[in-house]
Amino acid sequence: MYRRIYLLMIAAMIFAGCGTSTPKAKRVVMIALDGICVDGYKTAKTPNLDKLMNEGALSLQTRDVMPSVTLPNWTSILTGSGPEQHGTVNNGWQIDKFVLPPVDKDSKGYYPSIFKVAKDQVPGMKTAFYYNWKNLVYPYNQDFIDEVSFEEKDGYLDNYQKAYNFIVENKEKPSIVFLYSVHTDHAGHRSGWMSPEYIKSIEEADIEIGNFLAKLKEEGLYEDTHFMFLTDHGGGPKGHGGVTTEEMVVPWGITGPGIKKGFKITEPNNTVNTAGTIAYLFGCKVPQAWTTEVPETIWE
């Protein structure tokens, strides 16, 4: 069901010319909400996300990685590898505080991320990382991220504005934007997954996602952007970290040029495939240590 990643990279380089100034993709924006279970996504009223995903390909059967814990999973999403490769096995990972060393690392000790891959191979590439959970950025070498913004106390509205500004300022350059909020996960921990408070947190995020997308449309920056809807794990009743389907099966979606519209992804998929898909879109070769693959059926 998958092409092997190295074959896809060869095809991508033929199509786009890896290392040239004309990458296949213009920009990729990752809309990342923490702790979104499939039932929560299906129950919440999310007209903006629904409209976005109807314009692309959506899976409601994507697996995350074990353990179903925040930092190991987001690291896997952004490095195209599982914890057994990158070594982030818990939420306490720091560059000088870890249990399992990575199988590969750069000169500063970091496992290679999609930000490094893109910055190394795509001329003019701009990258940004917006987050509101302080540990989230620790596994990445920030030398390869042009703008990093942390918002306190579960806030995310300022980061949405900053992300928009970054995209506008760099509209003539290839770019990768990671736009994240943890407030949905925290609502699950406080009140329970599938509680009214948890569902409301998703619906509140959807409103701001809609505002963000509307501004990009007004600026003429929507049609040529690839958007990805991502999460790290589900949960229940008030936690996660286990291997139940509520924790281990999550939504995953992508839209943009060359992606099938209104498509339901049924092939096996894993969140580690996010980084490989982005690398493919920009025609980049992935590190040998990565285990990512690229979904085969999503392409027009």
C-alpha positions as CSV (number, residue, x, y, z in Angstrom):
1,M,0.0,0.0,0.0
2,Y,3.0,2.3,0.3
3,R,5.8,3.2,-2.1
4,R,9.0,2.8,-0.3
5,I,10.3,6.3,0.7
6,Y,13.5,6.1,-1.3
7,L,11.6,5.4,-4.5
8,L,9.3,8.4,-3.8
9,M,12.3,10.6,-3.3
10,I,13.7,9.6,-6.6
11,A,10.4,10.5,-8.3
12,A,10.3,13.7,-6.4
13,M,13.7,14.8,-7.4
14,I,13.0,14.0,-11.0
15,F,9.8,16.1,-10.8
16,A,11.0,19.0,-8.8
17,G,14.8,18.9,-8.8
18,C,15.8,18.5,-5.2
19,G,18.1,21.3,-4.3
20,T,16.9,23.7,-7.0
21,S,15.0,27.0,-6.4
22,T,11.7,25.5,-7.7
23,P,10.4,23.0,-5.2
24,K,7.2,21.0,-5.9
25,A,5.4,22.6,-2.9
26,K,5.1,26.3,-2.2
27,R,4.4,26.0,1.5
28,V,3.2,23.5,4.1
29,V,1.2,24.6,7.2
30,M,0.7,22.0,9.9
31,I,-2.5,22.7,12.0
32,A,-1.7,20.8,15.1
33,L,-4.1,20.2,18.0
34,D,-3.0,18.1,20.9
35,G,-5.0,15.1,22.1
36,I,-7.7,14.8,19.5
37,C,-9.4,11.5,19.5
38,V,-11.5,10.3,16.6
39,D,-14.8,10.4,18.4
40,G,-14.0,13.9,19.7
41,Y,-13.3,15.1,16.2
42,K,-16.4,13.5,14.8
43,T,-18.6,14.9,17.7
44,A,-17.4,18.4,17.8
45,K,-18.9,21.0,15.5
46,T,-15.9,21.9,13.3
47,P,-17.3,23.5,10.1
48,N,-13.9,25.1,9.2
49,L,-11.8,21.9,9.6
50,D,-14.6,19.9,7.9
51,K,-14.5,22.2,4.9
52,L,-10.7,22.1,4.8
53,M,-10.6,18.4,5.0
54,N,-13.3,18.0,2.3
55,E,-10.9,19.7,0.0
56,G,-8.3,17.1,0.6
57,A,-7.7,13.6,2.0
58,L,-8.6,12.5,5.5
59,S,-7.9,9.4,7.6
60,L,-9.8,8.5,10.7
61,Q,-7.7,5.4,11.2
62,T,-4.1,6.7,11.5
63,R,-2.0,5.1,14.2
64,D,0.2,7.2,16.5
65,V,3.4,5.8,18.2
66,M,3.8,4.1,21.5
67,P,3.9,5.3,24.1
68,S,0.8,7.5,23.4
69,V,2.4,10.4,25.2
70,T,2.8,13.9,23.9
71,L,6.5,14.6,23.4
72,P,7.4,11.2,21.9
73,N,4.5,11.5,19.5
74,W,5.1,15.1,18.3
75,T,8.8,14.2,17.9
76,S,7.9,11.3,15.8
77,I,5.6,13.4,13.6
78,L,8.3,16.0,13.0
79,T,11.2,13.6,12.6
80,G,9.6,10.8,10.6
81,S,10.7,8.2,13.1
82,G,9.6,6.3,16.2
83,P,11.0,6.7,19.7
84,E,13.2,3.7,19.1
85,Q,15.1,5.9,16.6
86,H,14.9,9.5,17.9
87,G,15.1,8.5,21.6
88,T,12.4,10.8,22.9
89,V,10.6,8.2,25.0
90,N,8.9,10.5,27.6
91,N,7.8,14.1,28.2
92,G,11.0,14.9,30.2
93,W,13.5,14.6,27.3
94,Q,16.1,17.3,27.1
95,I,19.4,17.5,25.1
96,D,21.3,16.6,28.3
97,K,18.6,14.5,30.0
98,F,17.5,11.3,28.3
99,V,17.4,7.6,28.7
100,L,17.9,6.3,25.1
101,P,20.3,8.1,22.8
102,P,19.2,8.7,19.2
103,V,20.5,6.5,16.4
104,D,21.6,9.6,14.5
105,K,22.4,13.2,15.6
106,D,23.8,16.5,14.3
107,S,26.8,18.3,15.7
108,K,24.7,19.6,18.7
109,G,23.2,16.2,19.5
110,Y,19.8,16.5,18.0
111,Y,18.0,13.9,15.8
112,P,17.3,15.3,12.3
113,S,13.9,17.0,12.0
114,I,11.9,18.0,8.9
115,F,13.1,21.5,9.6
116,K,16.7,20.5,9.2
117,V,16.0,18.4,6.1
118,A,14.1,21.2,4.4
119,K,16.6,23.9,5.4
120,D,19.5,21.8,4.2
121,Q,18.0,20.9,0.8
122,V,15.6,23.6,-0.3
123,P,17.2,27.0,-1.2
124,G,15.5,29.9,0.6
125,M,13.4,27.7,2.9
126,K,11.8,29.5,5.8
127,T,10.5,27.6,8.9
128,A,8.5,28.5,11.9
129,F,7.4,26.8,15.1
130,Y,4.5,28.1,17.2
131,Y,3.6,26.3,20.5
132,N,2.1,26.7,24.0
133,W,3.5,23.7,25.9
134,K,7.1,24.5,26.9
135,N,8.6,21.1,26.5
136,L,7.4,20.7,22.9
137,V,10.4,22.4,21.2
138,Y,13.1,20.7,23.2
139,P,13.9,17.8,20.7
140,Y,14.6,20.1,17.8
141,N,17.8,22.0,16.9
142,Q,16.4,25.6,16.7
143,D,19.3,26.6,14.3
144,F,17.0,25.2,11.6
145,I,13.8,27.1,12.7
146,D,13.6,30.8,11.6
147,E,10.9,31.8,14.0
148,V,10.0,30.2,17.4
149,S,7.2,31.6,19.5
150,F,5.9,30.3,22.8
151,E,2.6,31.5,24.2
152,E,1.8,30.9,27.9
153,K,-1.2,29.6,29.8
154,D,-2.7,27.6,27.0
155,G,-3.0,30.8,24.8
156,Y,-2.8,30.3,21.1
157,L,-4.5,33.4,19.5
158,D,-1.2,35.4,19.3
159,N,0.6,32.5,17.7
160,Y,-2.1,32.2,15.1
161,Q,-1.6,35.8,14.2
162,K,2.2,35.4,14.2
163,A,1.9,32.4,11.9
164,Y,-0.2,34.4,9.5
165,N,2.3,37.3,9.6
166,F,5.1,34.9,8.9
167,I,3.4,33.4,5.9
168,V,2.7,36.8,4.4
169,E,6.2,38.1,5.0
170,N,7.6,35.0,3.4
171,K,5.0,34.4,0.7
172,E,7.6,34.4,-2.1
173,K,9.7,31.7,-0.4
174,P,9.1,28.0,0.3
175,S,8.1,27.6,3.9
176,I,7.1,25.1,6.6
177,V,4.9,26.3,9.5
178,F,4.1,24.3,12.6
179,L,1.0,25.8,14.3
180,Y,0.2,24.0,17.6
181,S,-2.1,24.3,20.6
182,V,-2.2,22.1,23.7
183,H,-5.4,23.5,25.2
184,T,-7.5,20.6,23.8
185,D,-5.4,18.0,25.5
186,H,-5.5,20.0,28.8
187,A,-9.3,20.1,28.6
188,G,-9.3,16.3,28.3
189,H,-7.1,15.9,31.3
190,R,-9.2,18.4,33.4
191,S,-12.7,17.3,32.4
192,G,-12.4,14.1,30.5
193,W,-12.1,13.1,26.9
194,M,-15.6,13.5,25.3
195,S,-16.7,15.8,28.1
196,P,-18.6,19.0,27.1
197,E,-15.5,21.0,28.0
198,Y,-13.3,18.9,25.8
199,I,-15.7,19.1,22.9
200,K,-15.9,22.9,23.4
201,S,-12.1,23.2,23.3
202,I,-12.1,21.6,19.8
203,E,-14.9,23.9,18.6
204,E,-13.2,27.0,19.9
205,A,-10.0,26.0,18.1
206,D,-12.0,25.5,14.9
207,I,-13.3,29.1,15.0
208,E,-9.7,30.4,15.1
209,I,-8.6,28.0,12.4
210,G,-11.4,29.4,10.3
211,N,-10.3,33.0,10.9
212,F,-6.7,32.0,10.1
213,L,-7.7,30.3,6.8
214,A,-10.0,33.2,5.9
215,K,-7.2,35.7,6.2
216,L,-4.9,33.5,4.0
217,K,-7.7,33.4,1.4
218,E,-8.0,37.2,1.4
219,E,-4.2,37.5,1.0
220,G,-4.3,35.0,-2.0
221,L,-2.2,32.5,0.0
222,Y,-4.7,29.6,0.4
223,E,-4.9,27.8,-2.9
224,D,-1.2,27.2,-3.3
225,T,-0.7,26.0,0.4
226,H,-0.6,22.4,1.6
227,F,-2.4,22.2,4.9
228,M,-2.0,19.2,7.3
229,F,-4.4,18.5,10.2
230,L,-2.4,16.7,12.9
231,T,-2.7,15.4,16.4
232,D,-0.5,13.3,18.6
233,H,-2.8,10.9,20.4
234,G,-6.4,10.5,21.7
235,G,-7.3,9.7,25.3
236,G,-9.7,8.7,28.0
237,P,-11.2,8.9,30.5
238,K,-8.9,11.7,31.7
239,G,-5.5,10.5,30.5
240,H,-3.4,8.8,27.8
241,G,-0.3,6.7,27.5
242,G,-1.8,3.3,26.9
243,V,-2.6,1.3,23.9
244,T,-6.4,1.5,23.5
245,T,-7.8,2.5,20.2
246,E,-9.1,5.7,21.8
247,E,-5.5,6.6,22.5
248,M,-3.7,5.1,19.5
249,V,-6.0,5.9,16.6
250,V,-6.3,9.5,15.5
251,P,-7.4,11.8,12.6
252,W,-4.8,12.8,10.0
253,G,-5.4,14.9,6.9
254,I,-3.8,16.8,4.1
255,T,-5.0,19.3,1.4
256,G,-3.4,21.2,-1.3
257,P,-2.2,21.0,-4.9
258,G,-1.9,17.5,-6.2
259,I,-4.0,16.0,-3.3
260,K,-7.2,14.2,-4.0
261,K,-10.3,16.1,-2.9
262,G,-13.0,14.7,-0.7
263,F,-10.9,11.5,-0.3
264,K,-11.2,9.1,2.6
265,I,-7.8,7.5,3.4
266,T,-8.3,3.8,4.1
267,E,-4.7,2.5,3.6
268,P,-2.6,1.9,6.7
269,N,-1.1,5.1,7.9
270,N,1.0,6.3,10.8
271,T,1.7,9.8,12.2
272,V,5.4,9.2,11.4
273,N,4.5,9.5,7.8
274,T,3.9,13.3,8.2
275,A,7.6,14.3,7.9
276,G,8.1,11.9,4.9
277,T,5.1,13.4,3.1
278,I,6.4,17.0,3.7
279,A,9.9,15.9,2.4
280,Y,8.3,14.4,-0.6
281,L,6.3,17.6,-1.3
282,F,9.5,19.6,-1.4
283,G,11.5,17.0,-3.3
284,C,13.9,16.3,-0.4
285,K,15.9,13.2,0.3
286,V,15.2,11.9,3.9
287,P,17.8,10.8,6.4
288,Q,18.7,7.1,6.4
289,A,17.7,6.8,10.0
290,W,14.1,7.9,9.3
291,T,11.4,5.2,9.1
292,T,8.7,7.3,7.5
293,E,6.8,6.3,4.4
294,V,4.5,8.3,2.1
295,P,0.8,7.4,1.7
296,E,0.3,6.2,-1.8
297,T,-3.5,6.8,-2.4
298,I,-3.7,10.5,-1.5
299,W,-2.3,11.8,-4.8
300,E,-4.3,12.9,-7.8
